[in-house]
């Protein structure tokens, strides 16, 4: 039992990746009423990164979207 606890303490934990909710908050701050959110690119490793495509609703055009890049839990607007 002690060996199992020792192994559990030495295994490094990976940082959690960003969620669509975090991308949604960036879209709202950028005057985009978010609709469908889909991940376009996701990388793992020491610097995990996810790029989300957030469709904007409520506008005249149906093809309006923003791209949000999240590194760990810090998200920024790309486009």
Helices and strands as residue ranges (DSSP letters): H 2-10, H 20-29, E 33-43, E 49-57, E 65-71, E 74-77
